């Protein structure tokens, strides 16, 4: 009898000894793929048809191995490219704030180095069982009774059967692909397969043949002709996630398909016709992309015949508790344990927490609670360890609570006394810049969403960014 196929595990660490040790220890249970940097990990993923189910990554990666920035960015990129991937951080940067922020970005857990191999195996197998349970289950869905969720479901029903493109906008982790799936399931195309391509997860050179297909001999490795997504999605829905990542040179070809259905396989002159209904999604500010000439205005207007704005979790009020109740019951049943409960103090903390990572972060928090504290009544101290309270605080100089006047006044007095060259203007500029950078990082550079988080108009935020010299980056 053939050996069962082992689940795939991506390990990213810049220490060859750790890579070799983990590959040896974990190789009996997993098919191990290794990378020593963020760029290497991204390149490996783009070469693969399907991403690994699991990832074990270090935060301190080249070119700045003593800082967590590369690791944080890799987590965000892995989640964007493969939303179902379960990521565990294995890091020597054992800072609780780093652990909480890694979880906010989408990591399912954080383990400090050195770690026992047996502990890693247990965590990886638990993560794999969670992933399997979520596939095709009721663990995911557009749950909620709040006004924003009712409006969202109403829009889905209204737009589902129309043949026109839909652009889904929203923050990372808010459930954009679930909206796309709901549009498909409520349409007359529901009996056909729902096809999805993540534009961030594929090499730019492979996007065109993947979308449009190719002729035999069209390029090295094209030993047979192959149809693309637009042909395979006949009478169905084609979902293009992270549409803002689509190379500029391909945008004209996508526009042509949207306008008259025509396209050509790579290496062919014959025109073909597709009737696929195209749904796209992004967490970027596409109007800002147009202003920076990275996205075509005519394509944007063609994609956004209908636009759906997926609400962030912080705007859903009591739905936070509804989602808590749903997920704690679901994951407890998957691991065969009693569900956790939150006492009044923890529930108040839960309702007040902004969930910068949206539903994905909420789900991962529940998974950890169910795994660590099965059958336990959770108090605020236990819950606090799972929340990223520093996610909205500028990096650097320990900011006091803005909600406590006495603490703020005392901190200000100490700083003025300690610094004979104190400058209020400089301090305010640093704090403002810190908040701006934090908001942009949490929204993956989406200017509109960052402005919303900061409580200012987008043009106000842009002008303040200009004063900091930051407008050249992805906003």
C-alpha positions as CSV (number, residue, x, y, z in Angstrom):
1,X,0.0,0.0,0.0
2,X,1.3,3.5,-0.9
3,X,2.5,5.7,1.9
4,X,0.1,8.5,2.8
5,X,1.0,11.9,1.4
6,X,2.6,14.0,4.1
7,X,1.4,17.6,4.7
8,X,3.7,20.3,3.5
9,X,5.6,22.6,5.9
10,X,7.4,25.7,4.9
11,X,10.3,26.6,7.3
12,X,11.8,30.1,7.0
13,X,15.0,30.8,9.1
14,X,18.3,32.3,8.3
15,X,20.3,29.9,10.6
16,X,21.4,26.9,8.6
17,X,21.8,24.8,11.8
18,X,18.2,25.4,12.8
19,X,17.0,24.7,9.2
20,X,18.9,21.4,9.2
21,X,17.7,20.4,12.7
22,X,14.1,21.2,12.1
23,X,14.1,19.5,8.7
24,X,15.5,16.3,10.2
25,X,13.2,16.3,13.3
26,X,10.0,17.2,11.4
27,X,10.8,15.4,8.2
28,X,9.2,12.1,9.3
29,X,5.8,13.8,9.7
30,X,5.9,16.6,7.1
31,X,7.3,17.3,3.6
32,X,9.6,20.2,4.5
33,X,10.4,23.1,2.3
34,X,13.0,25.6,3.5
35,X,13.9,29.2,2.8
36,X,16.4,31.5,4.5
37,X,14.7,34.9,3.8
38,X,11.4,36.6,3.0
39,X,12.3,37.0,-0.7
40,X,13.4,33.3,-1.0
41,X,10.1,32.2,0.7
42,X,8.0,34.3,-1.7
43,X,9.9,33.0,-4.7
44,X,9.4,29.4,-3.6
45,X,5.6,29.9,-3.2
46,X,5.3,31.5,-6.7
47,X,6.9,28.4,-8.2
48,X,4.2,26.1,-6.7
49,X,0.7,25.3,-7.9
50,X,-0.6,25.0,-4.3
51,X,0.9,26.6,-1.2
52,X,2.0,24.5,1.8
53,X,-0.6,23.9,4.5
54,X,1.7,25.0,7.3
55,X,4.5,27.4,7.9
56,X,7.1,27.8,10.7
57,X,8.9,31.1,10.4
58,X,11.4,33.2,12.3
59,X,10.8,36.9,12.8
60,X,14.4,38.1,12.5
61,X,15.3,37.6,8.8
62,X,17.8,39.2,6.5
63,X,18.6,42.0,5.7
64,X,17.7,43.0,9.3
65,X,17.9,39.8,11.4
66,X,17.9,41.7,14.7
67,X,14.5,43.3,14.0
68,X,11.1,41.6,13.5
69,X,10.1,43.7,10.5
70,X,10.9,41.1,7.8
71,X,9.1,38.4,9.7
72,X,6.0,40.6,10.2
73,X,6.0,41.4,6.5
74,X,6.4,37.8,5.5
75,X,3.4,36.8,7.7
76,X,1.2,39.4,6.0
77,X,2.4,38.3,2.5
78,X,1.9,34.6,3.2
79,X,-1.6,35.2,4.5
80,X,-2.4,37.4,1.5
81,X,-1.1,34.7,-0.9
82,X,-2.6,31.7,1.0
83,X,-5.3,32.7,3.5
84,X,-5.8,29.1,4.7
85,X,-2.2,28.6,5.5
86,X,-1.6,28.1,9.3
87,X,1.5,30.0,10.4
88,X,3.5,29.4,13.7
89,X,6.2,31.8,14.6
90,X,9.4,30.3,16.0
91,X,11.6,33.2,17.1
92,X,14.4,34.2,19.3
93,X,12.9,37.6,19.6
94,X,10.8,36.6,22.6
95,X,9.0,39.8,23.1
96,X,5.4,39.6,24.1
97,X,4.5,42.6,22.0
98,X,6.1,40.8,19.0
99,X,4.1,37.7,19.7
100,X,0.8,39.6,19.9
101,X,1.5,41.5,16.8
102,X,2.4,38.3,14.9
103,X,-0.9,36.8,15.9
104,X,-2.7,40.0,14.8
105,X,-1.2,39.7,11.4
106,X,-2.5,36.1,11.0
107,X,0.0,33.7,12.8
108,X,-1.9,31.1,14.7
109,X,0.7,30.8,17.5
110,X,4.1,32.0,18.7
111,X,6.9,29.8,20.1
112,X,10.1,31.1,21.6
113,X,13.5,29.6,20.8
114,X,14.8,27.2,21.8
115,X,11.7,24.9,21.4
116,X,11.3,21.3,22.1
117,X,10.7,19.3,18.8
118,X,7.8,17.4,20.5
119,X,6.1,20.7,21.3
120,X,6.5,21.9,17.7
121,X,5.0,18.6,16.4
122,X,2.0,18.9,18.6
123,X,1.4,22.5,17.6
124,X,1.8,21.8,13.9
125,X,-0.5,18.8,14.1
126,X,-3.1,20.8,16.0
127,X,-2.9,23.6,13.3
128,X,-3.3,21.0,10.6
129,X,-6.4,19.5,12.2
130,X,-7.9,23.0,12.5
131,X,-7.2,23.6,8.9
132,X,-8.8,20.3,7.9
133,X,-11.9,21.1,10.1
134,X,-12.3,24.5,8.4
135,X,-12.3,23.1,4.9
136,X,-15.8,22.8,3.7
137,X,-17.3,23.3,7.1
138,X,-19.6,25.8,8.8
139,X,-16.6,27.3,10.5
140,X,-16.5,30.1,7.9
141,X,-19.4,32.2,6.8
142,X,-20.9,35.6,6.7
143,X,-22.1,35.6,10.3
144,X,-23.6,38.6,12.1
145,X,-26.8,40.5,12.8
146,X,-25.4,44.0,12.8
147,X,-26.6,46.7,10.4
148,X,-23.4,46.6,8.3
149,X,-23.7,42.8,8.0
150,X,-27.3,43.0,7.0
151,X,-26.4,45.6,4.4
152,X,-23.6,43.3,3.1
153,X,-25.9,40.4,2.7
154,X,-28.5,42.6,1.0
155,X,-25.9,43.7,-1.5
156,X,-24.8,40.2,-2.2
157,X,-28.4,39.1,-2.9
158,X,-28.9,42.2,-5.1
159,X,-25.7,41.7,-7.2
160,X,-25.4,37.9,-7.3
161,X,-27.2,37.1,-10.5
162,X,-26.1,40.1,-12.5
163,X,-23.5,39.3,-15.2
164,X,-21.5,42.4,-14.4
165,X,-18.2,42.6,-12.6
166,X,-18.0,43.2,-8.8
167,X,-15.1,44.8,-6.9
168,X,-14.9,43.8,-3.2
169,X,-13.0,46.2,-1.0
170,X,-12.0,45.7,2.6
171,X,-9.2,45.3,5.1
172,X,-7.1,42.2,5.3
173,X,-8.9,39.4,7.2
174,X,-12.4,40.8,6.8
175,X,-13.7,38.0,4.6
176,X,-13.6,39.2,1.0
177,X,-13.3,35.8,-0.5
178,X,-16.3,34.6,1.5
179,X,-18.3,37.5,-0.1
180,X,-17.1,36.3,-3.5
181,X,-18.2,32.8,-2.8
182,X,-21.6,34.0,-1.6
183,X,-22.1,35.9,-4.8
184,X,-21.4,32.7,-6.7
185,X,-23.6,30.4,-4.5
186,X,-26.6,32.8,-4.8
187,X,-26.3,33.0,-8.6
188,X,-27.5,30.8,-11.4
189,X,-23.8,29.8,-11.9
190,X,-23.8,28.0,-8.5
191,X,-23.8,24.5,-10.1
192,X,-20.5,25.3,-11.8
193,X,-17.1,25.3,-10.0
194,X,-16.0,28.6,-8.3
195,X,-12.5,29.4,-9.7
196,X,-10.2,31.6,-7.7
197,X,-6.7,33.1,-8.4
198,X,-4.7,35.1,-6.0
199,X,-2.7,37.6,-8.0
200,X,-0.3,38.1,-5.1
201,X,0.6,34.3,-4.9
202,X,1.8,33.8,-8.5
203,X,4.9,35.0,-10.3
204,X,4.1,38.0,-12.6
205,X,5.5,36.0,-15.6
206,X,2.9,33.2,-15.0
207,X,-0.2,35.4,-14.6
208,X,-0.9,35.6,-18.3
209,X,-0.6,31.9,-19.2
210,X,-2.5,31.1,-16.0
211,X,-5.4,33.4,-16.9
212,X,-5.5,32.9,-20.6
213,X,-3.8,29.6,-21.3
214,X,-1.0,28.8,-23.7
215,X,-0.2,27.0,-26.9
216,X,2.2,24.1,-27.1
217,X,5.8,25.5,-27.4
218,X,4.7,29.0,-26.4
219,X,7.6,29.1,-23.9
220,X,10.1,26.8,-22.3
221,X,8.2,24.1,-20.5
222,X,5.0,24.4,-22.5
223,X,5.1,20.8,-23.7
224,X,1.3,20.7,-24.3
225,X,-1.4,23.3,-24.9
226,X,-3.4,24.2,-21.8
227,X,-6.5,26.2,-21.2
228,X,-6.5,29.1,-18.7
229,X,-8.9,30.2,-16.0
230,X,-11.0,32.2,-18.4
231,X,-11.7,29.1,-20.5
232,X,-12.3,26.9,-17.4
233,X,-14.7,29.4,-15.9
234,X,-17.3,29.0,-18.7
235,X,-20.8,29.9,-17.4
236,X,-19.2,30.3,-13.9
237,X,-17.5,32.8,-11.6
238,X,-13.8,33.8,-11.8
239,X,-12.5,35.4,-8.6
240,X,-9.3,37.4,-8.8
241,X,-8.1,38.2,-5.4
242,X,-5.5,41.0,-4.7
243,X,-6.3,42.5,-8.1
244,X,-4.0,45.4,-7.2
245,X,-1.1,43.1,-7.7
246,X,-1.9,42.5,-11.4
247,X,1.1,43.6,-13.6
248,X,0.4,46.8,-15.5
249,X,1.1,45.2,-18.9
250,X,-1.6,42.6,-18.3
251,X,-4.3,45.1,-17.3
252,X,-5.1,46.0,-20.9
253,X,-5.7,42.3,-21.7
254,X,-8.0,41.9,-18.7
255,X,-9.8,45.0,-19.8
256,X,-10.4,43.5,-23.3
257,X,-11.9,40.4,-21.8
258,X,-14.2,42.4,-19.6
259,X,-15.4,44.6,-22.5
260,X,-16.1,42.0,-25.2
261,X,-15.1,38.6,-23.7
262,X,-12.2,38.1,-26.2
263,X,-8.7,36.8,-25.3
264,X,-5.9,34.8,-26.8
265,X,-3.8,32.0,-25.4
266,X,-0.1,32.8,-25.1
267,X,1.5,31.8,-28.4
268,X,-1.7,31.9,-30.4
269,X,-3.3,34.4,-32.7
270,X,-6.8,32.8,-32.6
271,X,-9.3,34.8,-30.5
272,X,-11.4,32.9,-28.0
273,X,-14.4,34.1,-26.0
274,X,-15.2,33.8,-22.3
275,X,-18.5,34.4,-20.6
276,X,-17.0,34.1,-17.0
277,X,-18.5,36.5,-14.5
278,X,-15.5,38.3,-13.0
279,X,-15.3,39.2,-9.3
280,X,-12.2,40.9,-7.9
281,X,-11.0,41.9,-4.4
282,X,-8.5,44.2,-2.9
283,X,-7.4,45.8,0.4
284,X,-5.7,48.7,-1.4
285,X,-7.0,52.2,-2.1
286,X,-7.4,51.7,-5.9
287,X,-8.0,55.3,-6.6
288,X,-4.6,56.0,-5.0
289,X,-3.1,53.3,-7.2
290,X,-4.5,55.1,-10.2
291,X,-3.0,58.4,-9.1
292,X,0.4,56.7,-8.9
293,X,0.0,55.1,-12.3
294,X,0.1,51.6,-11.0
295,X,-3.4,50.7,-12.0
296,X,-5.4,51.7,-15.1
297,X,-8.4,54.0,-14.5
298,X,-10.4,52.4,-17.3
299,X,-9.9,48.9,-15.9
300,X,-10.9,50.1,-12.4
301,X,-14.1,51.5,-13.7
302,X,-14.9,48.3,-15.6
303,X,-14.2,46.2,-12.5
304,X,-16.2,48.3,-10.2
305,X,-19.6,48.2,-12.0
306,X,-20.8,47.0,-8.6
307,X,-18.7,47.7,-5.5
308,X,-19.1,45.9,-2.1
309,X,-17.3,47.3,0.9
310,X,-16.8,44.6,3.5
311,X,-17.0,46.1,7.0
312,X,-14.2,45.8,9.5
313,X,-14.9,43.8,12.6
314,X,-14.5,46.8,14.9
315,X,-17.6,48.2,13.2
316,X,-19.8,45.2,13.9
317,X,-20.7,45.8,17.5
318,X,-22.4,42.8,19.2
319,X,-21.4,40.6,16.3
320,X,-18.0,40.2,18.0
321,X,-19.7,38.1,20.7
322,X,-21.8,36.2,18.2
323,X,-18.6,35.2,16.4
324,X,-17.0,34.3,19.7
325,X,-19.9,32.0,20.6
326,X,-19.9,30.4,17.1
327,X,-16.2,29.7,16.9
328,X,-15.7,28.6,20.5
329,X,-18.3,25.9,20.0
330,X,-17.0,24.9,16.7
331,X,-13.3,24.5,17.6
332,X,-14.1,22.9,20.9
333,X,-16.1,20.2,19.1
334,X,-13.2,19.7,16.7
335,X,-10.7,18.9,19.5
336,X,-13.2,17.0,21.6
337,X,-13.0,19.4,24.5
338,X,-15.4,21.6,26.5
339,X,-15.7,25.1,25.1
340,X,-14.2,28.1,26.9
341,X,-16.3,30.8,28.5
342,X,-15.4,34.4,29.1
343,X,-16.3,36.0,32.4
344,X,-17.9,39.5,32.5
345,X,-14.6,41.3,32.6
346,X,-13.2,39.3,29.7
347,X,-16.4,39.8,27.7
348,X,-16.1,43.6,28.2
349,X,-12.5,43.5,27.1
350,X,-13.6,41.4,24.1
351,X,-16.2,43.9,23.1
352,X,-13.8,46.9,23.4
353,X,-10.9,45.3,21.5
354,X,-10.7,46.7,17.9
355,X,-9.5,43.4,16.3
356,X,-7.0,45.0,13.8
357,X,-6.7,41.6,12.1
358,X,-10.5,41.4,11.7
359,X,-12.3,38.0,11.7
360,X,-9.1,36.1,10.9
361,X,-7.5,37.4,14.1
362,X,-10.7,36.7,16.1
363,X,-10.8,33.1,14.9
364,X,-7.1,32.5,15.7
365,X,-7.6,33.9,19.2
366,X,-10.5,31.5,19.8
367,X,-8.4,28.6,18.5
368,X,-5.6,29.4,21.0
369,X,-8.1,29.8,23.8
370,X,-9.8,26.5,23.0
371,X,-6.4,24.7,22.8
372,X,-4.8,26.2,25.9
373,X,-7.7,26.6,28.2
374,X,-10.4,24.0,27.2
375,X,-13.3,24.1,29.6
376,X,-11.9,27.1,31.5
377,X,-13.7,30.3,32.4
378,X,-11.4,33.0,30.9
379,X,-10.7,36.1,33.0
380,X,-9.2,39.4,31.7
381,X,-5.6,38.5,32.6
382,X,-5.8,35.3,30.5
383,X,-7.5,37.1,27.6
384,X,-5.1,40.0,27.7
385,X,-2.2,37.7,26.7
386,X,-3.9,37.0,23.4
387,X,-4.7,40.5,22.4
388,X,-2.4,43.0,20.6
389,X,-2.9,46.0,22.7
390,X,0.2,47.6,21.2
391,X,-1.1,47.3,17.6
392,X,-2.1,51.0,17.5
393,X,0.8,52.4,19.5
394,X,3.8,54.0,17.6
395,X,7.0,52.1,17.9
396,X,9.5,53.5,20.3
397,X,8.9,55.5,23.3
398,X,6.4,53.8,25.7
399,X,3.3,55.9,25.2
400,X,1.1,56.4,28.3
401,X,-2.6,55.7,28.2
402,X,-4.5,58.5,26.5
403,X,-7.6,57.7,28.4
404,X,-6.1,58.4,31.8
405,X,-5.3,62.1,32.3
406,X,-3.3,61.6,35.4
407,X,-1.0,59.0,33.8
408,X,-0.6,61.2,30.7
409,X,0.2,64.4,32.8
410,X,2.7,62.5,34.9
411,X,4.5,61.0,31.9
412,X,4.6,64.5,30.2
413,X,6.1,66.0,33.4
414,X,8.8,63.4,33.6
415,X,9.8,63.8,30.0
416,X,10.0,67.6,30.2
417,X,12.1,67.4,33.4
418,X,14.4,64.8,31.9
419,X,15.1,66.6,28.6
420,X,16.5,70.1,28.8
421,X,16.1,70.5,25.0
422,X,12.5,69.4,25.0
423,X,10.5,70.5,22.0
424,X,6.7,70.0,21.9
425,X,6.6,70.3,18.2
426,X,9.2,67.5,17.7
427,X,7.4,65.2,20.2
428,X,4.0,65.8,18.5
429,X,5.6,65.2,15.1
430,X,7.1,61.8,16.2
431,X,3.8,60.7,17.8
432,X,1.8,61.7,14.7
433,X,4.2,59.9,12.4
434,X,4.1,56.9,14.6
435,X,0.3,56.7,14.5
436,X,0.3,57.2,10.7
437,X,2.9,54.5,10.2
438,X,0.9,52.1,12.5
439,X,-2.4,52.7,10.7
440,X,-0.8,52.2,7.3
441,X,0.9,49.0,8.4
442,X,-2.3,47.6,9.8
443,X,-4.2,48.4,6.6
444,X,-1.5,47.2,4.2
445,X,-1.0,50.7,2.9
446,X,-4.7,51.4,2.2
447,X,-4.9,55.1,2.6
448,X,-8.7,55.3,3.0
449,X,-8.9,52.6,5.6
450,X,-5.9,54.1,7.5
451,X,-7.6,57.5,7.5
452,X,-10.8,55.9,8.8
453,X,-8.8,54.3,11.7
454,X,-7.2,57.6,12.6
455,X,-10.5,59.5,12.5
456,X,-9.4,62.0,9.8
457,X,-10.3,62.7,6.2
458,X,-8.2,60.9,3.6
459,X,-6.9,64.2,2.2
460,X,-5.9,65.3,5.7
461,X,-3.9,62.1,6.1
462,X,-2.3,62.5,2.7
463,X,-1.2,66.1,3.5
464,X,0.3,65.0,6.8
465,X,2.1,62.2,5.1
466,X,3.6,64.7,2.7
467,X,4.9,66.7,5.6
468,X,6.7,63.5,6.8
469,X,8.0,62.8,3.3
470,X,6.1,59.4,3.2
471,X,4.0,59.7,0.0
472,X,6.3,57.8,-2.2
473,X,5.4,54.5,-0.7
474,X,2.4,52.3,-1.3
475,X,-0.5,54.1,0.3
